[in-house]
């Protein structure tokens, strides 16, 4: 019994060695044949060479294909030997991957055309399907989906069978479906299943693939593809509408930050402050200064720079606002045209001062690492800096409501707003309230500048782009009413995003301005008007 066992084992080993001895020369011959085809200077032979090299499973296949794509695959016209240059520029033998002493000046490069470049990319993608890293395998599957190279089908089937990562496997099945749906040997049932797999992806690439199917497919497959395209387009329309709403909320948050301070000063004192945009600009430059100091002295604190800049921007802008109110505006109450001209002159002074100190060019304000990237929800995508601005605008709005509703300063501001003479008779220092209110509105604008520095160029003209929009928001929502400012900012932001695709950015704003003018004709005090005997008089 023992002798029989050892005899069977010996026969098995002998058979395995025989098979290996037979197959190894075959594989070696396949590699040599593929490399020889690179030397014929024929595009068709180069295509065969790529397919043969991939089929051989040679260990040096990927570096050879990479060199071919980069124009670094060379051959000797005389000896028909094939070489390639690595990243360091060293010349290597393509068969053995060993350094070669051949004269590079006598070698010719293997030529490529666009068809061959696509074939090389597809081949490299097919090889990467078997890479050890799941992310590389998923990326390779996506490349095969785009190229739809039928030569990758055997590799895909093998990779799908042993794939353990769910995302990579889904990408491979999608790439396989993209090939099978037009594969000559595929059955009608396989093609219908492929159409369903592609339709499940549900994006523009899937719809484009299904639209481009050849006309000679079975009617059932063409009907299924047409139904799938209709379903994808309906879903994309819904996602596009939601995306516009999301972008509109993002734009509305920017408008809210820029306008909410103006709503306080304009509503409290009736001052048409044309320098409000420059308070935003001051906040942005405060952010630049904070980051510049951190970069030069404590770079490890850079991710916290915005948290340091927010209170500083508030204080700097508030101090400038109080100085403007005490030195100029307090002498012009009751004369709105003169305050408009005075604050316009102040805005020019501030712009020129900043230009003289920091220069006329844009200043770099970096984005902390926690604000990099984007938030993807289904078919929606919003960058983290936009998400941060939405959250920041909400926090600023809630904080202002609490200040105006729950503090002594807020009570006095509301009293002066509703009836200035009665408030003065009750012992409230209305001139002090005016200065504090102007400082509060300017400080909030400074905080808006911190947020805007993350999505706009920090330049002396930063505030000019938001002053008109801020007045539109305040007038539309109701002068001095924070809830009206919130509703006005969100309404204008969303309406602007829905108009832009059809009318363009400039014409869209013009249409919104016309709509607001017509609205004000019917409702002069905006959506939410303040109440009070002095206000209503």
C-alpha positions as CSV (number, residue, x, y, z in Angstrom):
1,X,0.0,0.0,0.0
2,X,2.8,2.4,0.9
3,X,4.7,1.5,-2.3
4,X,1.6,2.2,-4.5
5,X,1.1,5.6,-2.8
6,X,4.7,6.7,-3.4
7,X,4.5,5.4,-7.0
8,X,1.3,7.5,-7.6
9,X,3.0,10.5,-6.0
10,X,6.0,10.1,-8.2
11,X,3.9,9.8,-11.3
12,X,2.0,13.0,-10.3
13,X,5.1,15.0,-9.8
14,X,6.5,13.7,-13.1
15,X,3.3,14.7,-14.9
16,X,3.4,18.2,-13.3
17,X,7.0,18.7,-14.3
18,X,6.2,17.6,-17.9
19,X,3.3,20.0,-18.1
20,X,5.5,22.8,-16.7
21,X,8.3,21.9,-19.2
22,X,5.8,22.0,-22.0
23,X,4.1,25.2,-21.0
24,X,7.2,27.2,-20.0
25,X,8.7,27.3,-23.4
26,X,5.3,28.1,-24.8
27,X,5.0,31.1,-22.5
28,X,8.6,32.1,-23.3
29,X,7.9,31.7,-27.0
30,X,4.7,33.8,-26.6
31,X,6.7,36.6,-25.0
32,X,9.3,36.5,-27.7
33,X,6.7,36.5,-30.4
34,X,4.9,39.5,-28.9
35,X,8.2,41.5,-28.5
36,X,9.1,40.7,-32.1
37,X,5.9,42.2,-33.3
38,X,6.9,45.5,-31.8
39,X,9.9,45.7,-34.2
40,X,7.9,45.5,-37.5
41,X,6.9,49.2,-37.4
42,X,3.3,48.3,-38.2
43,X,0.3,49.6,-36.1
44,X,-1.6,46.3,-36.6
45,X,1.4,44.2,-35.5
46,X,1.8,46.5,-32.4
47,X,-1.9,45.8,-31.5
48,X,-1.2,42.1,-31.7
49,X,2.0,42.6,-29.7
50,X,0.0,44.3,-26.9
51,X,-2.6,41.5,-26.8
52,X,0.1,38.8,-26.9
53,X,2.1,40.4,-24.2
54,X,-0.9,40.7,-21.9
55,X,-2.0,37.1,-22.7
56,X,1.5,35.7,-21.9
57,X,1.3,36.9,-18.3
58,X,5.0,38.0,-18.4
59,X,6.2,39.6,-15.2
60,X,7.6,42.6,-17.1
61,X,4.3,43.3,-19.0
62,X,3.3,46.4,-17.1
63,X,6.6,48.3,-17.3
64,X,6.8,47.5,-21.0
65,X,3.3,48.9,-21.6
66,X,4.1,52.0,-19.4
67,X,7.2,52.6,-21.5
68,X,5.1,52.2,-24.7
69,X,2.6,54.8,-23.6
70,X,5.4,57.2,-22.7
71,X,7.3,56.8,-26.0
72,X,10.2,55.0,-24.2
73,X,9.8,51.5,-25.8
74,X,12.7,51.1,-28.3
75,X,13.9,48.4,-30.7
76,X,17.1,47.6,-32.7
77,X,16.2,47.4,-36.4
78,X,19.1,45.1,-37.0
79,X,18.9,42.5,-34.1
80,X,15.2,43.0,-33.5
81,X,15.9,43.3,-29.8
82,X,13.4,45.3,-27.7
83,X,14.4,47.7,-24.9
84,X,12.8,50.4,-22.7
85,X,13.9,53.3,-20.5
86,X,12.9,53.3,-16.9
87,X,12.0,56.5,-14.9
88,X,15.7,57.1,-14.2
89,X,16.5,57.0,-17.9
90,X,18.4,53.7,-17.7
91,X,18.1,51.4,-20.8
92,X,16.8,47.9,-19.9
93,X,16.2,44.8,-21.9
94,X,12.5,44.3,-22.3
95,X,12.7,40.5,-22.1
96,X,14.8,40.2,-18.9
97,X,14.4,43.7,-17.4
98,X,18.2,43.8,-16.9
99,X,20.4,46.8,-17.8
100,X,21.6,46.8,-21.4
101,X,24.8,48.3,-23.0
102,X,23.1,48.9,-26.4
103,X,23.7,52.2,-28.1
104,X,20.5,54.2,-27.5
105,X,21.2,56.4,-30.5
106,X,20.8,53.5,-32.9
107,X,17.5,52.4,-31.5
108,X,14.0,53.4,-32.9
109,X,10.9,54.2,-30.8
110,X,7.8,52.1,-31.3
111,X,5.2,54.3,-32.9
112,X,1.7,54.9,-31.5
113,X,-1.5,56.3,-32.9
114,X,-4.7,57.2,-31.0
115,X,-6.2,53.7,-31.4
116,X,-3.1,52.1,-30.0
117,X,-3.0,54.6,-27.1
118,X,-6.5,53.5,-26.1
119,X,-5.4,49.9,-26.5
120,X,-2.4,50.4,-24.2
121,X,-4.6,52.2,-21.6
122,X,-7.1,49.3,-21.7
123,X,-4.4,46.7,-21.4
124,X,-2.8,48.5,-18.4
125,X,-6.3,48.8,-16.9
126,X,-6.9,45.1,-17.3
127,X,-3.6,44.3,-15.6
128,X,-4.4,46.6,-12.7
129,X,-7.6,44.7,-12.2
130,X,-5.5,42.1,-10.4
131,X,-3.6,44.7,-8.3
132,X,-3.4,44.0,-4.5
133,X,-4.9,47.4,-3.6
134,X,-8.8,47.6,-3.8
135,X,-8.6,51.3,-4.8
136,X,-6.3,50.5,-7.8
137,X,-8.6,47.6,-8.8
138,X,-11.7,49.9,-8.7
139,X,-9.9,52.7,-10.7
140,X,-8.8,50.1,-13.3
141,X,-12.4,48.8,-13.6
142,X,-13.6,52.4,-14.2
143,X,-11.0,52.8,-16.9
144,X,-12.2,49.6,-18.6
145,X,-15.8,50.9,-18.4
146,X,-14.7,53.9,-20.3
147,X,-12.6,52.1,-22.9
148,X,-15.0,49.1,-23.2
149,X,-12.1,47.0,-24.6
150,X,-13.3,43.4,-25.2
151,X,-9.8,42.1,-24.6
152,X,-10.2,42.8,-20.9
153,X,-13.2,40.6,-20.6
154,X,-11.3,37.4,-19.5
155,X,-9.4,39.3,-17.0
156,X,-12.6,40.9,-15.7
157,X,-14.3,37.6,-15.3
158,X,-11.3,36.2,-13.4
159,X,-11.1,39.4,-11.2
160,X,-14.8,39.4,-10.4
161,X,-14.6,35.8,-9.3
162,X,-12.1,36.5,-6.5
163,X,-12.9,40.1,-5.7
164,X,-13.8,40.7,-2.0
165,X,-14.1,44.5,-1.9
166,X,-17.8,45.5,-2.6
167,X,-17.0,48.8,-4.4
168,X,-14.3,47.3,-6.6
169,X,-16.6,44.3,-7.4
170,X,-19.5,46.7,-8.4
171,X,-17.1,48.7,-10.6
172,X,-15.9,45.5,-12.3
173,X,-19.4,44.2,-12.9
174,X,-20.3,47.6,-14.4
175,X,-17.2,47.5,-16.7
176,X,-18.2,43.9,-17.7
177,X,-21.7,45.0,-18.6
178,X,-20.4,47.9,-20.7
179,X,-18.4,45.3,-22.8
180,X,-21.1,42.5,-22.9
181,X,-23.9,44.8,-24.1
182,X,-22.2,45.1,-27.5
183,X,-20.1,41.9,-27.4
184,X,-20.7,39.8,-30.6
185,X,-21.0,36.5,-28.8
186,X,-23.3,37.7,-26.0
187,X,-26.8,36.3,-25.7
188,X,-29.9,38.5,-25.6
189,X,-30.4,37.7,-22.0
190,X,-26.9,38.7,-21.1
191,X,-27.3,42.0,-23.0
192,X,-30.6,42.7,-21.2
193,X,-28.9,42.0,-17.8
194,X,-26.0,44.3,-18.9
195,X,-28.4,47.1,-19.8
196,X,-30.0,46.8,-16.3
197,X,-26.5,46.9,-14.6
198,X,-25.6,50.0,-16.6
199,X,-28.9,51.7,-15.9
200,X,-28.4,51.1,-12.1
201,X,-25.4,53.4,-12.3
202,X,-27.8,56.2,-13.2
203,X,-25.4,58.9,-14.2
204,X,-24.6,60.8,-17.4
205,X,-21.9,58.3,-18.5
206,X,-24.4,55.5,-18.2
207,X,-27.0,57.4,-20.3
208,X,-24.3,58.3,-22.9
209,X,-23.3,54.6,-23.2
210,X,-26.8,53.4,-23.6
211,X,-27.6,56.1,-26.2
212,X,-24.5,55.0,-28.3
213,X,-25.5,51.3,-28.6
214,X,-25.3,50.1,-32.2
215,X,-28.5,49.8,-34.3
216,X,-28.1,46.1,-35.1
217,X,-28.9,45.0,-31.5
218,X,-32.1,43.0,-30.8
219,X,-35.3,45.1,-30.5
220,X,-35.8,44.0,-26.9
221,X,-32.3,45.3,-26.0
222,X,-32.8,48.6,-27.8
223,X,-36.2,49.1,-26.1
224,X,-34.7,48.3,-22.6
225,X,-31.9,50.7,-23.3
226,X,-34.3,53.5,-24.3
227,X,-36.4,53.0,-21.2
228,X,-33.3,53.0,-19.1
229,X,-32.1,56.3,-20.7
230,X,-35.5,57.9,-20.0
231,X,-35.3,56.7,-16.3
232,X,-31.8,58.0,-15.9
233,X,-32.7,61.4,-17.4
234,X,-35.7,61.8,-15.1
235,X,-33.5,61.0,-12.1
236,X,-30.8,63.3,-13.3
237,X,-33.3,66.1,-13.7
238,X,-34.4,65.6,-10.1
239,X,-30.8,65.6,-8.9
240,X,-30.0,68.7,-10.9
241,X,-32.9,70.5,-9.3
242,X,-31.8,69.5,-5.9
243,X,-28.2,70.5,-6.7
244,X,-29.4,73.9,-7.8
245,X,-31.3,74.3,-4.5
246,X,-28.2,73.3,-2.6
247,X,-26.0,75.7,-4.6
248,X,-28.8,78.4,-4.0
249,X,-28.6,77.8,-0.3
250,X,-24.8,78.1,-0.5
251,X,-25.1,81.4,-2.4
252,X,-27.9,82.6,-0.1
253,X,-25.6,81.9,2.9
254,X,-23.0,84.1,1.4
255,X,-25.6,86.9,0.7
256,X,-26.9,86.5,4.3
257,X,-23.4,87.0,5.8
258,X,-22.8,90.0,3.6
259,X,-26.3,91.6,4.2
260,X,-27.2,90.8,7.8
261,X,-24.9,93.5,9.1
262,X,-26.3,96.0,6.7
263,X,-29.8,95.0,7.8
264,X,-28.9,96.1,11.3
265,X,-27.3,99.5,10.4
266,X,-29.8,100.3,7.7
267,X,-32.8,99.3,9.8
268,X,-31.6,101.0,12.9
269,X,-30.4,104.4,11.6
270,X,-31.7,104.6,8.0
271,X,-28.1,105.1,6.9
272,X,-27.3,104.1,3.3
273,X,-23.8,102.8,4.1
274,X,-22.0,102.4,0.8
275,X,-18.8,101.4,2.8
276,X,-20.4,98.2,4.1
277,X,-18.6,96.1,1.5
278,X,-15.3,97.5,2.7
279,X,-16.1,96.1,6.1
280,X,-16.3,92.7,4.4
281,X,-13.0,93.4,2.7
282,X,-11.3,94.4,6.0
283,X,-12.4,91.1,7.5
284,X,-10.9,89.2,4.6
285,X,-7.6,91.0,5.0
286,X,-7.6,90.4,8.7
287,X,-7.8,86.7,7.8
288,X,-4.8,87.1,5.5
289,X,-2.8,88.8,8.2
290,X,-3.6,86.1,10.8
291,X,-2.6,83.3,8.4
292,X,0.6,85.2,7.4
293,X,1.6,85.5,11.0
294,X,0.8,81.8,11.6
295,X,2.8,80.7,8.6
296,X,5.9,82.5,9.7
297,X,5.8,81.8,13.4
298,X,3.5,78.8,14.2
299,X,2.7,76.8,11.0
300,X,1.3,73.9,13.1
301,X,-1.6,76.2,14.1
302,X,-2.7,76.8,10.4
303,X,-5.7,74.5,10.6
304,X,-7.1,76.8,13.5
305,X,-6.3,80.1,11.7
306,X,-10.0,80.8,10.8
307,X,-11.1,80.3,14.4
308,X,-8.6,82.9,15.4
309,X,-9.4,85.2,12.5
310,X,-13.2,85.3,13.2
311,X,-13.1,87.3,16.5
312,X,-10.2,89.5,15.3
313,X,-12.1,90.3,12.1
314,X,-15.2,91.2,14.1
315,X,-13.2,93.5,16.5
316,X,-11.2,95.2,13.7
317,X,-14.2,95.9,11.5
318,X,-16.4,96.9,14.4
319,X,-13.7,99.4,15.5
320,X,-13.5,100.9,12.0
321,X,-17.3,101.1,11.9
322,X,-17.6,102.9,15.2
323,X,-14.8,105.3,14.1
324,X,-16.8,106.1,10.9
325,X,-20.0,106.6,12.8
326,X,-18.5,108.8,15.4
327,X,-16.4,110.9,13.0
328,X,-18.8,111.3,10.0
329,X,-22.2,109.7,10.1
330,X,-23.5,111.1,13.4
331,X,-23.5,114.6,11.8
332,X,-25.6,113.5,8.8
333,X,-28.6,111.7,10.4
334,X,-31.8,112.6,8.6
335,X,-30.0,113.4,5.3
336,X,-29.8,110.1,3.5
337,X,-28.4,111.4,0.2
338,X,-25.5,113.0,2.0
339,X,-24.8,109.8,4.0
340,X,-24.8,107.9,0.8
341,X,-22.2,110.3,-0.7
342,X,-20.1,110.4,2.5
343,X,-20.0,106.6,2.9
344,X,-19.2,106.2,-0.8
345,X,-16.2,108.5,-0.3
346,X,-15.2,106.5,2.8
347,X,-15.3,103.3,0.8
348,X,-12.9,104.8,-1.8
349,X,-10.6,105.9,1.0
350,X,-10.6,102.4,2.6
351,X,-10.0,100.7,-0.8
352,X,-7.0,103.0,-1.5
353,X,-5.6,102.5,2.0
354,X,-5.7,98.8,1.7
355,X,-4.2,99.0,-1.8
356,X,-1.4,101.1,-0.4
357,X,-0.7,98.8,2.5
358,X,-1.1,95.3,0.9
359,X,-0.8,96.1,-2.8
360,X,-3.3,95.9,-5.6
361,X,-2.9,92.2,-6.3
362,X,-4.8,89.3,-4.8
363,X,-3.6,88.0,-1.5
364,X,-3.4,84.3,-0.8
365,X,-5.7,83.0,2.0
366,X,-5.3,79.2,2.5
367,X,-7.9,76.7,3.2
368,X,-7.5,74.5,6.3
369,X,-7.2,70.8,5.7
370,X,-10.5,70.1,7.4
371,X,-12.3,72.2,4.7
372,X,-10.7,70.4,1.8
373,X,-12.7,67.9,-0.3
374,X,-16.4,67.6,-1.0
375,X,-19.5,66.2,0.5
376,X,-21.2,63.7,-1.8
377,X,-24.8,62.6,-1.1
378,X,-26.2,60.5,-4.0
379,X,-26.2,62.8,-7.0
380,X,-25.4,65.8,-4.9
381,X,-22.0,67.3,-4.4
382,X,-20.9,70.3,-2.3
383,X,-17.4,71.3,-1.3
384,X,-16.7,71.4,2.4
385,X,-15.8,75.1,2.4
386,X,-19.4,75.8,1.1
387,X,-20.8,73.5,3.8
388,X,-18.7,75.4,6.4
389,X,-20.1,78.7,5.1
390,X,-23.7,77.5,5.4
391,X,-23.1,76.3,9.0
392,X,-21.2,79.6,9.8
393,X,-24.0,81.7,8.4
394,X,-26.6,79.9,10.4
395,X,-24.5,80.3,13.6
396,X,-24.0,84.0,13.0
397,X,-27.8,84.5,12.3
398,X,-28.7,82.6,15.6
399,X,-26.1,84.6,17.6
400,X,-27.5,87.9,16.2
401,X,-31.1,86.9,17.1
402,X,-29.9,86.0,20.7
403,X,-28.1,89.4,21.0
404,X,-31.1,91.4,19.8
405,X,-33.7,89.4,21.8
406,X,-31.9,88.4,25.0
407,X,-29.5,91.1,25.9
408,X,-29.8,94.6,27.2
409,X,-28.1,96.0,24.2
410,X,-30.6,94.2,21.9
411,X,-33.5,95.6,23.9
412,X,-32.2,99.1,23.6
413,X,-31.5,98.7,19.9
414,X,-35.1,97.5,19.3
415,X,-36.5,100.4,21.4
416,X,-34.5,103.0,19.4
417,X,-35.5,101.4,16.1
418,X,-39.2,101.5,16.9
419,X,-39.4,104.9,18.6
420,X,-36.3,106.9,19.0
421,X,-37.8,109.8,21.0
422,X,-39.6,107.6,23.4
423,X,-36.4,105.6,24.0
424,X,-34.5,108.8,24.7
425,X,-37.2,109.9,27.1
426,X,-36.7,106.6,28.9
427,X,-33.0,107.4,29.5
428,X,-31.5,105.4,26.7
429,X,-28.4,107.1,25.2
430,X,-29.5,106.9,21.6
431,X,-26.2,108.3,20.2
432,X,-24.3,105.5,22.1
433,X,-26.8,102.9,20.7
434,X,-26.2,104.3,17.2
435,X,-22.4,103.8,17.5
436,X,-22.8,100.3,19.0
437,X,-25.3,99.3,16.4
438,X,-23.1,100.5,13.6
439,X,-20.1,98.7,15.1
440,X,-22.2,95.5,15.5
441,X,-23.2,95.6,11.8
442,X,-19.7,96.4,10.7
443,X,-18.3,93.6,12.9
444,X,-20.7,91.0,11.4
445,X,-19.6,92.2,7.9
446,X,-16.0,91.6,9.0
447,X,-16.9,88.0,10.0
448,X,-18.5,87.6,6.6
449,X,-15.1,88.6,5.1
450,X,-13.5,85.6,6.9
451,X,-15.9,83.3,5.2
452,X,-15.7,84.9,1.8
453,X,-11.9,84.7,1.8
454,X,-12.4,80.9,1.4
455,X,-14.4,81.2,-1.9
456,X,-13.4,84.5,-3.4
457,X,-10.2,86.5,-4.3
458,X,-8.9,88.6,-1.4
459,X,-8.3,92.0,-3.1
460,X,-9.1,95.6,-2.4
461,X,-12.2,95.3,-4.5
462,X,-13.7,92.3,-2.7
463,X,-16.5,94.2,-1.1
464,X,-17.6,95.9,-4.2
465,X,-19.0,92.7,-5.6
466,X,-21.4,92.2,-2.6
467,X,-22.7,95.7,-1.8
468,X,-25.5,95.8,-4.4
469,X,-26.6,92.3,-3.6
470,X,-26.6,93.1,0.1
471,X,-29.0,96.1,-0.5
472,X,-31.2,94.0,-2.7
473,X,-31.5,91.4,0.0
474,X,-32.2,93.9,2.8
475,X,-34.8,95.9,0.8
476,X,-36.5,92.7,-0.5
477,X,-36.7,91.1,2.9
478,X,-37.7,94.2,4.9
479,X,-35.5,96.9,6.2
480,X,-34.1,96.0,9.7
481,X,-35.8,92.6,10.0
482,X,-33.4,89.7,10.4
483,X,-35.9,87.1,9.4
484,X,-36.7,89.1,6.3
485,X,-33.0,89.2,5.5
486,X,-32.7,85.4,5.9
487,X,-35.7,84.8,3.6
488,X,-34.6,87.4,1.1
489,X,-31.0,86.0,0.9
490,X,-32.2,82.4,0.4
491,X,-34.9,83.4,-2.1
492,X,-32.5,85.4,-4.2
493,X,-29.7,82.8,-3.9
494,X,-32.0,79.9,-5.1
495,X,-33.7,82.0,-7.8
496,X,-30.3,83.1,-9.1
497,X,-29.0,79.5,-9.4
498,X,-32.2,78.5,-11.3
499,X,-31.9,81.4,-13.7
500,X,-28.2,81.1,-14.4
501,X,-28.4,78.0,-16.7
502,X,-31.0,79.7,-18.9
503,X,-30.2,83.5,-18.8
504,X,-26.5,83.6,-17.8
505,X,-25.0,85.1,-14.7
506,X,-25.3,88.8,-15.7
507,X,-28.8,88.6,-17.3
508,X,-30.0,86.5,-14.4
509,X,-29.1,89.3,-11.9
510,X,-30.7,91.9,-14.1
511,X,-33.9,89.9,-14.2
512,X,-33.8,89.5,-10.4
513,X,-33.3,93.2,-10.0
514,X,-36.3,94.0,-12.2
515,X,-38.4,91.5,-10.2
516,X,-37.4,93.1,-6.9
517,X,-38.2,96.6,-8.3
518,X,-41.7,95.4,-9.3
519,X,-42.1,93.7,-6.0
520,X,-41.2,96.9,-4.1
521,X,-43.8,98.8,-6.1
522,X,-46.4,96.6,-4.6
523,X,-44.9,96.2,-1.2
524,X,-42.6,99.2,-0.4
525,X,-41.5,97.9,3.0
526,X,-40.4,94.5,1.9
527,X,-41.6,91.0,2.9
528,X,-41.4,91.6,6.6
529,X,-41.7,95.2,7.7
530,X,-40.7,96.4,11.2
531,X,-43.6,97.6,13.4
532,X,-43.6,100.6,15.7
533,X,-45.1,104.1,15.9
534,X,-41.9,105.8,14.7
535,X,-41.3,103.2,12.0
536,X,-44.8,103.3,10.7
537,X,-45.1,107.1,10.8
